Amino acid sequence: MTTVSPVEWPCAGDTAGQATNAPDRLRNVPDPVPLAFDPEREEAELRAYLGDEYDRARLERHRHVLAQEVAEVGDEHKLYRTSNAYLYDLTAFAMSGAKRPYLDALTSVVAPGSRVLDYGCGIGSDGLLLLDAGYRVEFADFDNPSTAYLRWRLEQRSIDAPVHDLDGDVPGGFDAAYSFDVIEHVPDAFAFLAELERRAALVEVNLLEFEPNEQELHYEIPIADVLSHAARAGLESYRVYHGSSHLVLYRPGRVGTARRLRNLARVEAEHLRRRRERERLAEDARPG
């Protein structure tokens, strides 16, 4: 289980608005929540869904396959609504386990039984893990080949879970809403966060840094501004994973000055930890 930063809860009189009085199901979960990570099942389901059209070479070369489809489609918004290459790309990513620490962070503060929204769900692998662990998960994304596959997966597992179309109405009232590797695909990060904040008592997103050659199909995220926004709210945890993925959990609303300053100090402490880790890695890489 990946270690995440300790959860801080506000002192009496130190919060304002929506960030106060968090329900018991959002308190620190005393025991780790086991998630049934199963890469073989991810591939087996995709193979069963595609049947004779399944091509393992496309899974192994998923980045190249997606890049080829991007070049062929040409239009980013059309790509998200029509892409079949994403089935392979998202399956490969789910098989990698890269998002396991993100789910560990979520389940450390949100107990099973909570109502959770997977916003920008794609093929739904994260939400399916949470469903198996006892969470009440609903999904939201555009109507596309990925959500068609997700609906098939739910049916095969005999699970009745809503899959909401982002072109329609997506309900609110969730205990938590999370969105992994999505915010970089939208032009306005804060408008995107507002969609999550008005639907849930807790928000979790990851903010990716990209090298210039990786920026295609991605918008630059104002990471420092988003972290400042979270620090002014009920920051739960912040950690950088995989060297470039800033994972932040926060409760929408405003907190008092003392809590905000503590939140900013926690953000700075993580930046310091990251700098020291980079320095250590650079030192280890030096010859002799």
VEXGUKOL-997069 format. One record per residue (C-alpha): x, y, z. Coordinates in steps of 0.2 Angstrom, whole numbers, plus 5000, padded with zeros to 4 digits. Layout:
! VEXGUKOL-997069
XYZ/...
! end
This chain:
! VEXGUKOL-997069
500050005000/500750174995/501050295009/500150455007/500250615017/499350615034/497650685034/497350855043/495650895049/495151075053/495151145070/493551215077/493151385070/494551365057/493451335041/492151415032/490751355019/490751185012/492351125019/491651105037/490850955045/491450825034/490350665035/490950515045/491150415028/492450545023/493550535039/495150445039/494850265035/495750165049/496150005039/496849995021/495549955008/496049804998/495849834979/495849684967/497149744955/497149614941/498049654924/497649484917/495749514919/495949684910/496749604895/495549454895/493949564895/494649674881/494949514871/493249444875/492449604870/493349624853/493249444849/494149404832/494649584830/495749584846/497549604841/498849594855/500149684845/499049834846/499049824865/500949804865/501149954854/499750054861/500650224861/501050204842/499350144838/498550294847/499750414839/499350344822/497450364825/497750544831/498650584814/497250504804/495750584813/496650754815/495250834826/495550814845/493750824850/493150694837/494550584842/493950574860/492150524854/492650404841/494350324846/494450134846/496350144849/495950214866/495250044871/497049974869/497850124877/496750134892/496849944895/498749954894/498750094906/497650004918/498749844917/500249954922/499549994939/500150174938/498550234946/498550124961/499350254972/497950374967/496650244972/497550214988/497550394992/495650404989/495250254999/496250315014/495050455017/493450385009/492650225016/491850085007/489950115005/490250294999/489550364983/490950404971/490950484954/492250424941/492250584930/493050554913/493050374916/493550304899/493450114900/493050124919/494450014926/494750124942/492850134946/492749944943/494049914956/493150024968/491449934965/492249774969/492849854985/491149904991/491050084984/489450144976/490250204960/489450304945/490350344929/490350494918/491150524901/490650564883/489650434873/491050344864/491850174861/492650174878/491050194887/490150064876/491549944882/491250004900/489349964899/489849794892/491049764906/489649804919/488449694911/489649544910/489949574929/488149584933/488349764940/487049894939/488050064939/487550224930/488650284916/488150464913/488450554896/489450724899/488350794885/486850774896/486450794914/487750724927/487050714945/487850784961/487750734979/489350624979/490450594993/491950604982/492350634963/493950594955/494650614938/496350544933/497350594918/495850704911/496150884916/497550904904/496350874890/495251024894/495651204890/495051274906/495651184922/494651284934/493051264924/493451084925/493751084943/492151184946/491151034938/491850914951/491751034965/489851064963/489550874963/490550814977/491150844995/492950784990/493850814974/495350714968/496350754952/498150724946/499050864937/500350804924/501950894919/502350874901/503950894891/503751004876/503850854865/502450774875/501250914874/500250864859/498450834863/498750904880/498451084887/499651154899/498951144917/499251294929/499951174942/500451304954/498851394953/497851234956/498851194971/498551364978/496751344975/496751174984/497751254999/496351385001/495151245002/495151085013/496751005007/496750825012/498350765004/499650814990/501050704983/502050694967/502050524959/503050444945/504050604945/502850714936/501050674942/500450794956/499050714965/497950824976/496350784986/495350924994/493650975000/492851124991/492551275001/493651405010/494651385026/495251505038/496951585037/497851475049/497251315040/497651395023/499451425029/499651255036/499051185019/500351295009/501651235021/501151055016/501351094998/503051175000/503551025010/503150904996/504051014984/505551004995/505450814996/505350804977/506850924975/507850814987/507350654978/507850724961/509550784969/509850604976/509450524959/510550644950/511950604962/511650414961/511750434942/513450514942/514950404937/516150354950/
! end
